[in-house]
Amino acid sequence: MFKPERIDFSKTATYSAAGRHNLVTADTLRIPDTEKDDLFHSEELDILAKNIVRARENGCGVTFFYGAHVIKCALSKYLIDLADRGFITHLASNGAGSIHDFELAYLGGTSEHVPTAIEDGSFGMWEETGAWMNEAVAEGAKKGLGYGQSLADYVDRHPERFPNRDSCVFWRAYRMGVPATYHVTIGTDIIHQHPKADFAAIGQTSGVDFAYFCKAVTTLDPAGVHMNVGSAVTGAEVFLKALSIARNQGHMLKNITTANFDIIPLGDYKTDVGKDRYEYYYRPRKNIINRPVSLGGVGLYVCGNHEVTIPSLWRLLVTSAGRFEKKGRGLR
């Protein structure tokens, strides 16, 4: 039987992240309500904020799937605050979202300079990130935990390693009782380069998280809200599959609101587009904005930089719905 050769990951060299230059640091994270934001105005954002408030008043879920760039835009505390106030009931991201969050929690910085690091093979070869995250996932798998739970549980058990954990989205969510799930593609994340990577554990825990996310999507029935913020592939694909599972099990979600946040101009994003146009191949257009609301509801596109659109959404929600008070959950 043909047996292809595979590389020996145990021969991969790793380096301490201590002293690494980081493009994003914990002390520069933006703090809600302490700065004068350049607010973003659009009809779509107004509709979205109104529908989020309506959803929460009626007991419907609000799910928020974000790409790692949201963390790199220093917006962690905005996500934490929105969850703390009850505007978000489920947080989800890809594997990179968990890595940037984890590094900020222990190192106080994240986002290395890739163009130079890739030239000598040092890109992503950080001992603490790879060893501790893989250890957390392996230990969590033995407990039957999801990926996000595994990381949060690890931070909880090793507080001395994570001096900046109060700014960690998955840990704060864990302490609040808000699910934070991570949907991993094998081979896309730097911790998969580490000799300690346990791919069975990674797959198992991320699979548990998918089940958690599918359950969260059922809570959107009948008039909840789903947001996809800067995840052009993973978020769009995971949501569509979760939506199919929810409807398969009797949750029809006929009046939901979906919103995609990105910077790609789509023009009239609600019209059909041919295969000869690049927009046809942009997954969120179909999987977030259009297909999920074919039975009813509204699909929205918020086109703008996350650094402006997310604080603007936060401001709209907080000022138009003051009765959703910050609870201060998850504090040490």
C-alpha positions, 0 to 999 in steps of 0.5 A: 500500500502506498504510504506518503512521507510526512515531516517530523514535527519534533525537529521544529525549533521554537523560540521564547516570545519574551522580548518579541516585538509585537504590533499590538499590546495590552496597554494600547487596547481601546477602552469603551467610553473613555475616548471620543470615537469617530463615529460611523453612520449608516442606515444598516448600522441603525437597523442592526442596533435596533434589531439587537435591542429588540432581540434581547428584549424578546429573549432571542440570541445575538451571536457574534463571529469575528476574525482575528483582525478584530483583536488586532484592532485593539477591540477586545474590551468592546467585545467584553463590554457588549457581552457583559451588557447582554448585547452578545450571547455567544462569541465565536472566532477562528483559531487565530482569534484565540491565539492573539487573545491568548498571547495578549493575556500572557505576553501583553502583546501579539501580532509579530512582523510576518514579512521578516519572520517568514524569511528565516522560518521563525514565523510562529515558532513561539515556545510559550504560545505553542506549548501552553495552548496545545497543553490547554487543548490536550488537557481540555479534551480529556475533560470533554471540554470545548476549545474555548473552554479548554483555554479559559480553564487553563488560564483559570488554573495558571493565573500567574502566567496570565497577568493581562487576563482581564483583557482576554475575551475567552477568559472573561466570557468564560467567567461571565457564562457567555460561550466563546467558541473557536472553529479551527482549520488544521494547518492554518494556525501557528500552534499547529507548527509546534512539536506538541500539537495534538491534532486529535485533541484540536479536532475534538475540542473544536468539534465540541465548540461547533456543537455549542455554536449550533445550539446558539444558532437555535436561540436566534429563533424567531427574531435573533441576530447574527453578526459576522465581523471580518471572517471572510471564509470560516465565519461564513461557512460555519454559520451556514452549516449551523443554520442548516442544522438548526432548521433541520431540527425544527428551528426555522429562523424566519425573521432573523437579522444577519449582518456582515462587517468588512471593507470590501465594496459590494455595491447593491449587495442584495441583488444577484451577481453573476459568476463573472464578477468577483463579488460572487465568490465572496462567501459572506455575501451569500452565506451571511447576507442573502441566503439565511434570510430567504425565508424572511428577515433582513441581511445587512452589510456594514462596510467600513474599518472595524476600528470605527464600525465596532465602537460605533455599534457599541455607542448606538447600543449603549445610548439607545438602550441604557436599560441594558446595564453593565453587570461587571461580571467575570472580574477577579 
